[in-house]
Amino acid sequence: MIYSMTGYGRGTASLEGRELTIELKSVNNRFLDIGMKLPRQLSFLEDGLRKLLNDNLSRGHVDVFVNYRNLRSDSKTVRVDEALLRAYLASARESAKALDLDDDLTLSKALTLPDVTTILPADEDQQALTELATTAMTEAIEGLKAMRLKEGERLKLDLNARMDTMTGYAAAIEKRAPAVAEEYRTKLTARIEELLGETEVDRARLATEVAIFADRAAIDEEIVRLNTHLIHFRELLEADEPVGRKMDFLVQEMNRECNTVGSKANDAELTSIVLLSKAEIEKLREQIQNIE
């Protein structure tokens, strides 16, 4: 199965007034790179969430967004700064006495004075939140992988079509290669006879020159390696493991063999096929950049 590195997944878990949601967004990257964004009070969850991602993904940049709601009655605590409240009251009474005013300050009014009360989140049950986070992350990862697989299947269809094209180019190179030396011999003979006129051509010397050219232009090894790379690439398309890095290596090797064929081939038809092959290889390279 081929997995893309682009995808989205979302998971939600809730229990006894607690609700935790995790969203995953991934794009291509050479390695597995995780960006974690979660509330400060949930920072203890980070290592566990990273481990889950590492166990399920091998490549890609993944952004993790964690949202948490606690609707329980004990989710918050109210703290009263009694020392500050006493200071407020003492000052108010002194002012009331000095200005001959009635003291109408009540407790409800006193609690609204600046900084007297502070609302704080209660200490969270880390065990309960860990279980919720694990459930939500597992669901989000499943959704992410499902989308990455769906995109990977589309990439696989395209890559198979491009492999068919490359196989055709390799066959055309293999078919054309033997004719290059013979055409060179014919052209060289005609040229020599044109220059020498009635003078007899040294056939042995001519055969030697043709043999030297044929040896220099021989591309049998390059053709064998190119076909081997194409076969291996098709095998990777059916693999059950991440293959993006291996595919990238094979594409580089295909390009290397085509460059060698192009440099050896003193033939316009071969050069044309090589150029078409290199263009197709570049398209392959672009596609596999998004394969896990």
Order of alpha helices (4+ residues) and beta strands (2+ residues): beta-beta-beta-alpha-beta-beta-alpha-alpha-beta-alpha-alpha-alpha-alpha-alpha
